[in-house]
C-alpha cells in the first residue's frame, strides 16, 4: 500500500479515522534494524553548522540553537505535517514536518569535510516493514534498508550521522529512494568536521571513546584508508553498517563485528582516558583457526604479540586477556593490528587493573539494540551467599503484603529456604511440600527475591541469564515494579520474561497499567525453534527508553511497545513517571498457568547465572 501522506494526515487533521491504529503488537511485527548502514546513531561532533533545513516545513530554531531554514534546495517528493508528540527529542516541530517520496537535496558547500546529520520520525506507519528506504550521501549509499519503526517505534526521533563526507565540487547531494513505500526525511544538518584537518581522522560519531570502557570494533575512526584503517581488499564483504572497505557484518552477540580480517590490516580508535592508571585490556574475538594480534597506543606497541586458539566458529566468541597497559589521562589513538588473518573482532575493553578482572558473561548480547552500553550493576552470584544488600526475600503467600495469593490465586508459599547460591548461580527451587502460617496451609514452596529499597533505575537495559522450569502449573518470571508509594496496576508493571509451564518453549514480554492489566495487558511472545527454556540458559533483556520499551531473547528483538501504542487505545502511559525495581520468582498455580497436575514433576530448579544493568554509553 502506498503512503498517501498528503491526503491521509495533516497538521489540521492528525487524528484522521482512516489512519490504522494498533494497540497490540505481535512478535512478528517487530524486525531488527536494517543492515547496510554507514551511519552512527548519534549526533554530529560539535562544529560550525554549514547548512540546516527543516524538510517539508518552515524555518525553525532548535533547542541546541541551530537555525533550520524553511524547506529549500530539494527536487522531487511531497510534504506532510503531523501534530503528534515526538518521543526522544526536545524539538517536536522539527520531526512533525517531512519530505516524502523519491527526492534529493543539492546543498551548496565550500570544499571540505563534513558530518551529515539526518533526522527521521515515523509519524504515519505503525508496524515494522511498512516503510523501508535508502539514503545516499555524495553519491554513496549511506543508510540502507532503514525501517524507522523497527528501530524506535511510532512518533519517536531517530538521528543518523554520516561522518567524514568530503566535498570538493561545491555541491553535496543527498538522495532518498523507497524500497517499501516512500522514503522520508524530517530534517538535515551539515556540520564542519572537527579533528585533524590534515588527515581528516576523527572519532566515529564525533565523540572519543571513554576509557575505562568498551570500544566497539565497527566504530573505528573516520578518515579513510591508510589514515584510520588499513584494509587489503576492496569492498565490504559483510555489506553492513559502513560503506568503506572494512568488512563489517552482523554479530550473533548483537550489533556488528569486523570480519574477514587479513594479516597486516589495522583499525584505529580515538579514546579519552579518564585518569592516569594501569588498565587491563581484553579483546573479543572469534575464529576457526586462531590468530595473532597486537595493540598499539600512539604508535607504540603496548602488548606484544597476543596469540589465541580457535574458538569453535566464526561467531563463537571468546574474550582474550591482552595484559595490562599504563595510560595517562587525556586523548590517545589506539590501534588494533592483525599480525595474522582469519579471525573476527567484536570489541576491545579497557578497565582499571584488578577491577572485576577476568569477569565473563556467557551469551552476552553485546551492544544490544545497535548501541554501546555502560554497565552500572552486575551480580553473577560468585560468592558463597546471596548479596542481601541488594536482594530481599518476600516470604509467604502474599497476605502480609495485602495480596493473598499474590493477587493471582497462586498456591505457593515463598521461603528463604528455597533459594541459595551454588556454582556461581542463584538457585530457586520449587517443591511439592507443605508450609503453614497464620493464614493457612500451602502445598508448594518456592522463592521470590526483589531489589525494592536497595536497587532501582529508570531507563537503560537489563539482562537476566537464566535456565527456567517446565510443566503444568509452574510460572517463572523476571519483572519490574515502580519504586515509591505506588498502586497496582495504575503505576505500571514491566514483565521482562514470563513463562507458563504448559508452554515451555515460549516466553512473554508484557506491560500492565491503568485499564490494561491482567488479560488486557499489552505484550508479545517469543518461541524457540527447538527445545524448551528449561533445557539451557538464555538471556532475557529489556531496553527501556523514554516513550518506548523493547524486549529481546538472546539478543533477538521480538517485541516493542511505545507511548503511542498505549495512548492510541485510550490508555495512560505510566513508564516515564519514575524508577522501577527488579523481581525474580517462580509461582505455582494461579489464574494464568492453572494448578499443577499429575504430569508436573517436583522438585524443579530455576537457575540465574547473572543479572546486569546498563545505561547507554
C-alpha positions in Angstrom: 0.0 0.0 0.0 1.3 3.5 -0.8 1.7 6.1 1.9 -0.8 8.8 0.9 0.6 11.2 3.4 -0.7 14.4 1.8 -4.3 13.2 1.9 -4.4 10.9 5.0 -2.8 13.1 7.6 -2.0 16.8 8.1 -1.4 19.2 10.9 -5.1 20.2 10.8 -6.3 16.6 10.9 -3.8 14.5 12.9 -6.5 12.0 14.1 -7.9 11.0 10.7 -10.0 7.9 11.2 -8.6 6.4 8.1 -5.1 6.0 9.7 -4.6 2.5 11.1 -4.1 2.3 14.9 -2.8 -0.7 16.7 -2.9 -1.5 20.4 -1.3 -4.9 20.3 1.9 -5.7 18.5 2.7 -9.3 17.7 6.3 -10.6 17.8 6.3 -11.0 14.0 5.6 -7.3 13.7 8.9 -6.2 15.1 12.0 -6.6 13.0 15.6 -5.9 13.7 17.3 -2.7 12.5 18.2 -2.8 8.8 21.7 -3.7 7.7 23.8 -1.8 5.2 24.1 1.3 7.4 27.0 3.6 7.0 25.9 5.9 9.8 26.0 6.1 13.6 23.1 6.5 15.9 24.5 9.8 17.3 24.6 13.5 16.7 27.4 15.0 14.8 30.5 16.2 16.6 30.4 19.8 17.7 31.4 22.1 14.8 30.3 25.0 12.7 26.9 24.4 11.1 27.2 24.8 7.3 23.6 24.1 6.4 20.4 23.1 8.1 17.0 22.6 6.7 13.6 21.6 8.2 12.4 19.2 5.4 8.8 19.9 4.4 8.5 22.7 7.0 9.1 26.3 7.9 12.1 28.0 9.5 12.8 26.6 13.0 15.3 27.2 15.8 16.2 24.0 17.6 16.8 23.6 21.3 20.6 23.5 20.6 20.4 26.8 18.9 20.7 25.5 15.3 18.7 27.6 12.9 17.0 25.4 10.4 15.9 27.1 7.2 12.5 26.6 5.6 12.4 23.7 3.1 14.7 24.5 0.2 17.3 23.0 -2.2 15.1 20.0 -2.9 13.9 18.4 -6.1 11.1 15.8 -6.2 8.9 14.5 -3.4 5.9 15.9 -1.5 5.5 17.3 2.0 3.3 16.4 5.0 2.8 17.6 8.6 1.7 16.0 11.8 0.8 17.4 15.2 1.8 14.3 17.2 4.1 14.4 20.2 7.5 13.0 19.3 9.4 10.9 21.8 13.2 11.2 22.3 13.6 14.9 21.4 13.0 18.4 22.6 12.3 19.5 19.0 8.9 18.0 18.2 8.3 20.6 15.4 11.5 19.5 13.6 10.0 16.0 13.3 6.4 17.0 12.6 7.2 18.1 9.1 8.7 15.9 6.4 9.5 15.5 2.7 8.5 12.1 1.4 8.6 10.1 -1.9 11.7 10.0 -4.0 13.7 13.2 -3.8 17.1 14.8 -3.4 18.7 17.9 -1.9 21.5 19.7 -3.6 23.4 21.7 -0.9 26.0 24.3 -1.8 29.0 24.0 0.4 32.6 25.1 0.4 35.2 22.4 -0.2 35.9 20.4 2.9 35.0 17.5 5.2 31.6 17.4 6.8 29.4 15.3 9.1 25.8 14.9 7.7 23.1 14.6 10.4 19.8 13.1 9.1 16.7 13.3 11.2 13.8 10.9 10.9 10.5 10.0 12.6 7.7 7.6 11.6 4.5 9.6 12.2 2.3 7.5 9.9 3.0 3.8 9.8 2.6 1.6 12.9 4.3 -1.6 12.1 7.8 -2.8 11.0 8.2 -3.3 7.3 5.6 -0.8 6.2 8.3 1.7 5.2 11.8 0.7 4.2 14.1 3.1 2.3 17.7 4.2 1.4 19.6 7.4 1.6 22.7 8.2 -0.4 25.1 11.0 0.5 27.6 12.4 -2.1 26.7 9.5 -4.4 27.5 6.8 -1.8 25.0 4.5 -0.1 25.0 5.8 3.5 21.8 4.5 5.0 20.4 1.2 3.5 17.1 -0.5 4.3 16.1 1.9 7.0 12.9 1.0 8.9 12.3 3.8 11.4 9.5 2.0 13.2 11.6 -1.2 13.7 14.3 0.9 15.3 12.5 3.4 17.5 8.7 2.8 17.0 6.0 5.3 16.1 6.3 9.0 16.8 9.9 8.8 18.0 13.0 10.7 16.9 15.9 8.9 15.1 19.2 10.5 14.2 21.7 9.1 11.8 25.1 10.8 11.3 27.3 10.1 8.3 30.8 11.1 9.2 33.7 12.4 7.2 31.9 13.3 4.0 34.3 15.0 1.6 33.0 17.8 -0.6 35.2 19.1 -3.4 32.9 20.4 -6.2 30.9 22.9 -4.1 27.7 20.8 -4.1 26.7 18.0 -1.7 23.8 15.8 -3.0 21.6 13.8 -0.6 19.1 11.5 -2.2 16.3 9.3 -0.8 14.6 6.4 -2.5 11.9 4.0 -1.2 12.2 0.2 -1.1 8.9 -0.3 0.6 6.6 2.7 0.3 8.1 6.2 0.3 11.3 7.5 1.7 11.1 10.2 4.3 13.4 12.8 5.8 12.4 15.3 8.5 15.5 17.5 8.7 19.1 17.7 7.6 22.0 19.3 9.4 25.5 19.6 7.9 28.4 20.3 10.3 32.0 21.0 9.5 34.0 18.0 10.7 36.4 18.5 13.6 39.6 16.6 14.3 42.9 16.6 12.4 42.3 18.8 9.5 45.3 17.5 7.6 44.3 13.8 7.8 40.5 14.0 8.3 40.8 11.5 11.1 38.3 11.9 13.9 36.2 9.7 16.2 33.4 7.9 14.5 30.1 9.6 15.6 32.1 12.6 16.8 32.9 11.6 20.4 36.1 9.8 21.5 35.7 6.5 23.3 35.8 6.9 27.1 38.4 4.8 29.0 37.7 2.8 31.1 35.1 1.3 28.9 34.3 -0.8 25.8 35.2 0.1 22.2 33.1 -1.4 19.5 35.2 -2.8 16.6 33.0 -1.4 13.9 33.1 2.2 15.2 36.8 2.8 14.2 37.7 6.4 13.4 36.8 8.2 10.2 39.5 9.4 7.8 39.7 6.5 5.4 42.2 4.0 4.1 45.7 4.5 5.5 44.5 7.1 7.9 42.0 5.5 10.3 42.3 1.9 9.0 44.1 -0.3 6.6 42.2 -3.0 4.7 43.8 -5.1 2.0 40.7 -5.9 0.0 38.2 -3.6 -1.8 34.6 -3.6 -0.8 32.7 -4.6 2.3 32.3 -8.4 2.2 29.7 -8.2 5.0 27.7 -5.4 3.4 26.7 -3.9 6.7 26.8 -0.7 8.8 29.5 1.3 7.0 30.3 1.6 3.3 34.1 1.8 3.1 36.5 -1.2 2.6 36.4 -2.6 6.1 34.4 -5.8 6.2 31.6 -5.5 8.8 28.8 -8.0 9.5 26.0 -8.6 12.0 27.2 -10.4 15.1 25.3 -13.1 16.9 26.1 -11.3 20.2 24.2 -8.3 18.9 25.2 -5.3 16.8 28.1 -5.8 14.4 31.7 -7.1 14.2 34.6 -6.7 11.9 35.3 -9.8 9.9 37.4 -11.3 7.1 40.5 -9.9 8.8 43.8 -10.4 6.8 47.4 -10.1 8.0 48.7 -6.6 8.4 45.3 -5.0 8.5 44.6 -2.5 11.3 41.9 -0.2 12.8 42.3 2.9 14.9 40.2 4.4 17.7 40.5 7.8 19.3 40.0 7.4 23.1 39.7 9.8 26.0 41.3 8.3 29.2 39.7 9.5 32.5 42.8 9.4 34.6 46.4 8.1 34.9 46.1 4.4 35.7 47.0 0.9 34.8 44.3 -0.7 32.7 43.6 -4.4 32.0 42.9 -5.0 28.3 40.6 -7.6 26.7 39.6 -8.4 23.1 36.5 -10.2 22.0 37.4 -12.5 19.1 36.2 -15.5 17.1 38.0 -17.8 14.6 38.0 -21.3 13.2 41.8 -21.4 13.3 43.1 -18.9 15.9 45.2 -15.8 15.3 47.7 -13.3 16.4 47.2 -9.6 17.2 48.9 -6.7 19.0 47.6 -3.4 20.3 49.4 -0.1 19.9 48.8 3.2 21.7 50.0 6.4 20.0 52.2 4.3 17.7 53.9 2.3 20.5 53.3 -1.5 20.8 52.0 -1.9 24.3 51.1 -5.6 24.3 53.5 -7.5 22.1 52.1 -10.4 20.0 49.0 -12.0 21.5 48.1 -15.5 20.2 44.8 -17.1 20.6 43.4 -20.5 19.7 40.4 -21.4 17.6 37.1 -20.6 19.3 34.9 -23.1 17.5 33.4 -20.9 14.8 33.3 -17.5 13.1 30.6 -16.4 15.5 31.7 -18.4 18.5 33.1 -15.5 20.7 35.8 -15.6 23.3 37.4 -12.9 25.4 41.2 -13.0 25.4 43.3 -11.2 28.0 45.9 -8.9 26.4 47.7 -7.9 29.6 47.9 -4.5 31.3 48.8 -1.1 29.9 49.7 2.2 31.5 47.8 5.1 30.2 48.0 8.8 31.0 44.9 10.9 31.3 43.9 12.6 28.0 43.3 11.7 24.4 45.2 8.9 22.7 44.9 6.8 19.5 44.6 3.0 20.0 45.5 0.7 17.0 44.4 -2.9 16.8 46.9 -4.6 14.4 46.3 -8.0 12.9 49.6 -9.9 12.7 47.7 -12.9 11.1 44.4 -13.2 9.4 41.3 -15.4 9.5 39.6 -14.0 12.6 36.7 -11.8 13.6 36.8 -8.9 16.1 33.8 -7.7 18.1 35.2 -5.3 20.7 38.1 -4.1 22.8 37.7 -3.4 26.5 39.9 -1.4 29.0 39.2 -1.3 32.7 41.2 -0.4 35.8 43.6 -3.2 36.7 42.1 -5.7 39.1 38.6 -4.3 38.6 36.4 -7.4 38.1 39.4 -8.9 36.3 38.5 -12.0 34.4 34.8 -11.4 34.6 33.0 -13.2 31.8 29.3 -13.1 30.8 28.3 -16.1 28.7 25.9 -15.3 25.9 26.4 -11.6 26.4 24.3 -9.9 23.7 27.0 -7.2 23.3 25.9 -3.8 22.0 22.2 -4.7 22.1 19.8 -2.5 20.1 22.8 -1.4 18.0 24.0 0.8 20.8 27.0 0.8 23.2 26.3 0.3 26.9 27.9 1.1 30.2 27.3 -1.5 32.9 26.5 0.1 36.3 25.4 -3.1 38.1 26.2 -6.8 37.8 25.6 -9.8 40.0 26.7 -13.2 38.7 26.5 -14.8 42.1 30.1 -15.8 42.5 30.2 -15.6 46.3 29.2 -18.2 48.9 25.9 -16.5 49.7 23.4 -14.1 48.3 24.2 -10.4 48.5 21.3 -9.3 50.8 22.3 -5.6 50.5 20.8 -5.9 47.0 18.3 -8.8 47.1 15.5 -9.1 49.7 13.2 -12.1 50.2 9.5 -11.7 50.0 8.1 -14.6 52.0 4.6 -16.1 52.4 1.6 -16.2 50.2 1.0 -12.5 49.9 -1.3 -12.0 52.9 1.3 -9.9 54.7 1.5 -7.6 51.6 -2.2 -7.1 51.3 -2.5 -9.5 48.3 -3.5 -13.1 49.3 -2.4 -15.5 46.7 -0.2 -12.6 45.4 -3.3 -11.3 43.7 -3.4 -14.2 41.2 -4.8 -17.1 43.3 -1.2 -18.5 43.5 -0.7 -21.7 45.6 2.9 -21.5 46.7 4.5 -20.3 50.0 7.7 -18.3 49.3 10.5 -19.1 51.7 14.1 -18.1 52.1 15.0 -21.8 52.4 14.1 -22.2 48.7 16.9 -20.1 47.3 20.7 -20.2 47.6 23.9 -19.6 45.6 25.6 -22.7 44.1 28.3 -23.0 41.4 28.1 -19.2 40.5 24.3 -19.5 40.0 21.4 -18.3 42.1 19.1 -21.3 42.5 15.3 -21.0 43.2 13.9 -24.5 44.0 10.2 -25.3 43.6 9.0 -28.1 45.8 5.8 -30.0 46.5 5.8 -29.7 50.3 3.5 -28.2 52.9 4.1 -24.9 54.6 1.8 -23.2 57.1 1.4 -19.7 58.6 -1.4 -17.9 60.5 -3.2 -17.5 57.2 -3.4 -21.1 56.1 -1.5 -24.2 54.7 0.1 -24.4 51.3 1.0 -27.4 49.2 4.0 -25.9 47.4 7.1 -23.8 48.3 9.3 -21.6 46.1 11.4 -18.4 46.3 10.9 -14.8 45.5 13.6 -12.1 45.5 13.3 -8.3 45.0 15.6 -5.3 45.0 12.9 -3.0 46.4 14.5 -0.3 48.6 18.1 -1.3 47.5 18.3 -1.0 43.7 16.1 0.7 41.2 16.6 2.6 38.0 14.9 4.5 35.2 15.8 3.9 31.6 18.5 1.7 30.3 18.9 -2.0 29.8 18.5 -5.1 32.0 19.8 -8.6 31.2 18.8 -11.8 33.1 20.6 -15.0 32.0 18.5 -17.9 33.3 17.5 -21.5 32.9 13.8 -21.9 33.5 11.4 -24.7 34.5 8.6 -26.5 32.8 5.4 -28.5 33.4 1.8 -27.6 34.1 1.2 -25.0 36.8 4.7 -23.6 37.0 5.1 -19.8 36.4 8.7 -18.4 36.4 9.1 -14.7 35.9 11.6 -11.8 35.8 9.8 -8.4 36.1 9.8 -4.9 37.5 7.5 -2.7 39.6 7.7 1.1 40.2 9.6 2.5 43.2 7.9 4.6 45.9 4.3 4.6 47.3 2.5 3.1 44.2 -0.7 1.2 43.4 -1.1 -1.7 41.0 -1.8 -1.5 38.2 -2.2 2.2 37.9 1.6 2.9 38.3 2.6 0.2 35.9 4.4 -3.2 35.7 7.1 -4.3 33.2 7.4 -8.0 32.7 10.8 -8.8 31.2 10.1 -12.6 31.0 7.2 -14.8 32.0 6.7 -18.5 31.1 3.7 -20.7 31.8 4.9 -24.3 32.3 2.5 -26.0 29.8 4.1 -23.9 27.0 7.8 -24.4 27.9 9.1 -23.2 24.5 7.5 -19.7 24.7 8.2 -16.7 26.9 6.2 -13.4 27.1 7.1 -9.8 27.4 4.3 -7.5 28.7 3.3 -4.2 30.2 0.4 -3.6 32.6 -1.1 -0.3 33.5 -4.3 1.5 34.3 -7.1 -0.2 32.3 -4.7 -2.6 30.6 -3.8 -5.1 33.3 -4.2 -8.9 33.6 -5.9 -10.3 30.5 -6.0 -6.8 29.0 -2.2 -6.3 29.2 -0.1 -5.3 26.1 2.5 -7.8 25.2 4.3 -10.1 22.7 5.9 -13.5 22.8 9.0 -15.4 21.7 9.1 -19.1 20.7 12.2 -21.3 20.5 12.8 -23.1 17.2 13.6 -26.2 19.1 13.8 -27.4 22.7 12.4 -25.6 25.7 13.7 -22.9 28.1 14.3 -25.5 30.8 17.0 -27.2 28.6 19.6 -24.4 28.8 20.4 -20.9 29.8 19.0 -17.9 27.8 19.4 -14.2 28.1 16.2 -12.2 28.6 16.6 -8.5 28.1 14.6 -5.3 28.1 15.8 -1.9 26.7 13.8 0.9 28.3 13.9 4.4 26.8 11.5 7.4 27.2 8.3 6.5 25.4 9.4 3.0 24.2 10.3 -0.4 25.7 11.8 -3.3 23.7 12.1 -7.0 24.5 14.9 -9.5 23.5 15.8 -13.1 23.9 19.4 -14.0 23.3 19.9 -10.6 21.6 16.9 -11.2 19.2 14.4 -8.4 19.2 10.8 -9.8 19.4 8.5 -7.1 20.7 8.2 -3.3 21.1 5.6 -1.1 22.9 5.5 2.7 22.6 3.7 5.5 24.3 1.7 5.9 21.1 0.6 2.2 21.2 -0.7 2.6 24.7 -2.3 6.1 24.2 -3.9 5.2 20.9 -6.0 2.7 22.8 -7.2 5.5 25.1 -4.9 4.4 27.9 -2.3 6.2 30.0 1.5 5.6 29.5 3.0 5.4 33.0 6.5 4.2 32.3 8.2 7.6 32.3 7.0 8.5 35.7 9.9 7.2 37.8 12.3 4.3 38.5 11.4 0.6 38.8 12.9 -2.2 40.9 13.6 -5.9 40.0 11.8 -9.1 40.9 12.6 -12.7 40.2 10.3 -15.6 41.3 8.6 -18.8 40.3 4.9 -19.1 41.2 3.0 -22.3 41.4 -0.6 -22.3 40.2 -2.5 -19.1 39.7 -5.1 -17.7 37.3 -2.8 -17.9 34.2 -1.0 -21.2 34.4 -3.6 -23.1 36.4 -2.8 -25.7 39.1 -0.2 -28.4 38.8 -1.5 -31.9 37.8 -0.2 -35.5 37.7 2.2 -34.6 34.9 4.0 -31.9 37.0 7.4 -33.0 38.4 8.9 -31.8 41.7 11.3 -30.5 42.8 12.5 -28.2 39.9 15.2 -25.5 39.9 15.2 -22.2 38.2 18.8 -21.0 37.9 20.0 -17.4 37.3 23.6 -17.0 36.1 23.7 -13.2 36.1 21.7 -10.0 36.4 23.2 -6.9 34.7 22.0 -3.3 34.4 23.3 -0.7 31.9 22.9 2.9 30.8 23.6 3.9 27.2 27.3 4.8 26.7 
